[in-house]
Amino acid sequence: MKPKTKLPEHIAIIMDGNGRWATSKGLARKEGHKEGSLAIDRLMDIAIEIGIKNISLYAFSTENWKRPIAEVRAIFGLLEDFIDSRLDSILSKNIKILHSGSRKMIPPGSLKRIDRAVDVTANNKGIVINFCLNYGSQDEILNAFHKIIQNRLKKKKSLEKEIKPEEMEEALYTYPLPPVDMLIRTAGEKRVSNFLLWQIAYAEIYFTDTLWPDFDKKSLHDALDWYASRTRKFGGLEK
């Protein structure tokens, strides 16, 4: 396929449909999550080939703790396996790993692997893959305000001073990533589910019925073709 003439600098993806994929095939839900991790593998390679700079993946939300404990354990087990088995490959592909989300409640073994992946890839200059794990945007925004207040108290700055957008953005989990240009949600649902609410303020939002384990090269190219057809005005008038 020909290179896209207009690429988003930052793509965010709500990877929905793992459980439905498994159920449709008579498999346990954890098998859907396992297949979903293979879709992440494909995505990284395709994005590198195309030239995407930043991708944020909604890997586990603050609301996902409500799921059955066995499923939660399976998800974190798959995360640990993903990092253990792919970190050498990630390094060789010059991929930089980031983590956005609260560190609270994440199992120690998972947190150790996340920290290691972030640390050893810190100097990589290729594509950035940001795993939004134990992430909720409302939690992120509240945490950012708390961080701003604490920083101002520490530096003995006035709490009454207006908070500028730049100060807010620097306090978010996703800093220093740029704003999201396109949000993709798979599996047919049409909602943003508390994902990157600040960052998607002017994002183009693309919904597809494709279940995440089936999201492939054609799926991403279809999304990018749609994005290239959009006129982004950011609240102004078309020029």
For each residue, the residues with C-beta under 8 A, 3 or more apart:
1: 221
2:
3: 50 51
4: 7 50 224 225 228
5: 228
6: 227 228
7: 4 50 51 52 224 227
8: 11 52 180 181 182 204 224 227
9: 53 54 178 181
10: 53 54 55 56 177 178 179 180 181 182 199
11: 8 47 52 54 55 56 180 181 182 183 184
12: 55 56 57 58 180 182 183 184 195 196 199 200 203
13: 43 55 56 57 58 183 184 185 186
14: 58 183 184 185 186 189 192 193 195
15: 18 36 39 40 57 58 59 186 212 215
16: 185 186 187 189 211 212
17: 20 21 32 186 187 188 210 211 212 213 214
18: 15 21 22 29 32 33 35 36 211 212 213
19: 22 23 29 32 33
20: 17 23 24 32 187 211
21: 17 18 24 25 32 35 36 211 212 213 214
22: 18 19 25 27 28 29 30 31 32 33 35
23: 19 20 26 27 29 32
24: 20 21 211
25: 21 22 31
26: 23
27: 22 23 31 32
28: 22 31
29: 18 19 22 23 32 33 71 74
30: 22 33 34 70 71 74 75 78
31: 22 25 27 28 34 35
32: 17 18 19 20 21 22 23 27 29 35 36 213
33: 18 19 22 29 30 36 37 71 74 75 78
34: 30 31 37 38 78
35: 18 21 22 31 32 38 39 213
36: 15 18 21 32 33 39 40 212 213
37: 33 34 40 41 78 81 82
38: 34 35 41 42 213
39: 15 35 36 42 43 212 213 214 215 216
40: 15 36 37 43 44 57 82
41: 37 38 44 45 86
42: 38 39 45 46 215 216 217
43: 13 39 40 46 47 55 215 220
44: 40 41 47 48 55 90 93 95 127 129
45: 41 42 48 49 93
46: 42 43 49 50 217 220
47: 11 43 44 50 52 55 127 220
48: 44 45 51 52 93 95 126 127
49: 45 46
50: 3 4 7 46 47 220 224
51: 3 7 48
52: 7 8 11 47 48 55 127
53: 9 10 127 128
54: 9 10 11 127 128 130 177 178
55: 10 11 12 13 43 44 47 52 127 128 129 130
56: 10 11 12 13 100 130 132 174 177 180 196 199
57: 12 13 15 40 129 130 131 132
58: 12 13 14 15 61 132 135 193 195
59: 15 79 131 132 133 135
60: 64 75 76 79 101 132 133 134 135
61: 58 64 132 134 135 136 193 194 195
62: 65 101 102 134 135 136 139 194
63: 66 136 193 194
64: 60 61 67 72 75
65: 62 72 105
66: 63
67: 64 71 72
68: 71 72
69: 72 73
70: 30 73 74
71: 29 30 33 67 68 74 75
72: 64 65 67 68 69 75 76
73: 69 70 76 77
74: 29 30 33 70 71 77 78
75: 30 33 60 64 71 72 78 79
76: 60 72 73 79 80 106 107 109 110
77: 73 74 80 81
78: 30 33 34 37 74 75 81 82
79: 59 60 75 76 82 83 110 113 114 133
80: 76 77 83 84 109 110 113
81: 37 77 78 84 85
82: 37 40 78 79 85 86
83: 79 80 86 87 113 114 116 117
84: 80 81 87 113
85: 81 82
86: 41 82 83 89 90
87: 83 84 90 91 116 117 120
88: 91 92
89: 86 92 93
90: 44 86 87 93 95 97 117 121 129
91: 87 88 94 95 120 121 124
92: 88 89
93: 44 45 48 89 90 126
94: 91 124 125 126 127
95: 44 48 90 91 121 124 126 127 128 129
96: 121 122 124 125 126 127 128 129
97: 90 117 118 121 128 129 130 131
98: 118 128 129 130 131 174 177
99: 114 115 118 130 131 133
100: 56 130 131 132 133 135 140 173 174
101: 60 62 132 133 134 135 136 140 173
102: 62 105 106 134 135 136 139 143
103: 106 111 134
104: 134
105: 65 102 134
106: 76 102 103 110 111 114 133 134
107: 76 110 111
108: 111 112
109: 76 80 112 113
110: 76 79 80 106 107 113 114
111: 103 106 107 108 114 115
112: 108 109 115 116
113: 79 80 83 84 109 110 116 117
114: 79 83 99 106 110 111 117 118 131 133
115: 99 111 112 118 119
116: 83 87 112 113 119 120
117: 83 87 90 97 113 114 120 121
118: 97 98 99 114 115 121 122
119: 115 116 122
120: 87 91 116 117
121: 90 91 95 96 97 117 118 124
122: 96 118 119
123:
124: 91 94 95 96 121
125: 94 96
126: 48 93 94 95 96
127: 44 47 48 52 53 54 55 94 95 96
128: 53 54 55 95 96 97 98 177
129: 44 55 57 90 95 96 97 98
130: 54 55 56 57 97 98 99 100 174 177
131: 57 59 97 98 99 100 114
132: 56 57 58 59 60 61 100 101 135 173 195 196
133: 59 60 79 99 100 101 106 114
134: 60 61 62 101 102 103 104 105 106
135: 58 59 60 61 62 100 101 102 132 139 140 173 195
136: 61 62 63 101 102 139 140 194
137: 140 141 194 195 196 197 198
138: 141 142 194 197
139: 62 102 135 136 142 143
140: 100 101 135 136 137 143 144 172 173 174 198
141: 137 138 144 145 172 197 198
142: 138 139 145 146
143: 102 139 140 146 147 171 173
144: 140 141 147 148 168 171 172
145: 141 142 148 149 163 171
146: 142 143 149 150
147: 143 144 150 151 171
148: 144 145 151 152 163 167 168 171
149: 145 146 152 153 159
150: 146 147 153 154
151: 147 148 154 155 157 171
152: 148 149 155 156 157 158 159 161
153: 149 150 156 157 159
154: 150 151
155: 151 152
156: 152 153
157: 151 152 153 161
158: 152 161
159: 149 152 153
160:
161: 152 157 158
162:
163: 145 148 167 168
164: 167 168
165: 168 169
166: 169 170
167: 148 163 164 170 171
168: 144 148 163 164 165 171 172 198
169: 165 166 172 175 198
170: 166 167 175 176
171: 143 144 145 147 148 151 167 168 175
172: 140 141 144 168 169 175 198 199
173: 100 101 132 135 140 143
174: 56 98 100 130 140 177 196 199
175: 169 170 171 172
176: 170
177: 10 54 56 98 128 130 174 199
178: 9 10 54 181
179: 10 199 200 201 202 203
180: 8 10 11 12 56 183 196 199 200 203
181: 8 9 10 11 178 203 204 227 232
182: 8 10 11 12 203 204 205 206 223 227
183: 11 12 13 14 180 192 195 196 200 203 204 205 206
184: 11 12 13 14 206 208 223
185: 13 14 16 189 190 191 192 205 206 207 208
186: 13 14 15 16 17 208 210 211 212 215
187: 16 17 20 208 209 210 211 212
188: 17 207 208 209
189: 14 16 185 193 207
190: 185 207
191: 185
192: 14 183 185 195 196 197 200 205
193: 14 58 61 63 189
194: 61 62 63 136 137 138 197
195: 12 14 58 61 132 135 137 183 192 200
196: 12 56 132 137 174 180 183 192 199 200
197: 137 138 141 192 194 200
198: 137 140 141 168 169 172 201
199: 10 12 56 172 174 177 179 180 196 203
200: 12 179 180 183 192 195 196 197 203 205
201: 179 198
202: 179 232 234 235
203: 12 179 180 181 182 183 199 200
204: 8 181 182 183 226 227 230 232
205: 182 183 185 192 200
206: 182 183 184 185 223 226 227
207: 185 188 189 190
208: 184 185 186 187 188 215 219 222 223
209: 187 188
210: 17 186 187 214 215 219
211: 16 17 18 20 21 24 186 187 214 215
212: 15 16 17 18 21 36 39 186 187 215
213: 17 18 21 32 35 36 38 39
214: 17 21 39 210 211 219
215: 15 39 42 43 186 208 210 211 212 219 220
216: 39 42 219 220
217: 42 46 220 221
218: 221 222
219: 208 210 214 215 216 222 223
220: 43 46 47 50 215 216 217 223 224
221: 1 217 218 224 225
222: 208 218 219 225 226
223: 182 184 206 208 219 220 226 227
224: 4 7 8 50 220 221 227 228
225: 4 221 222 228 229
226: 204 206 222 223 229 230
227: 6 7 8 181 182 204 206 223 224 230
228: 4 5 6 224 225
229: 225 226
230: 204 226 227
231: 238
232: 181 202 204
233: 236 237 238
234: 202
235: 202
236: 233
237: 233
238: 231 233
239:
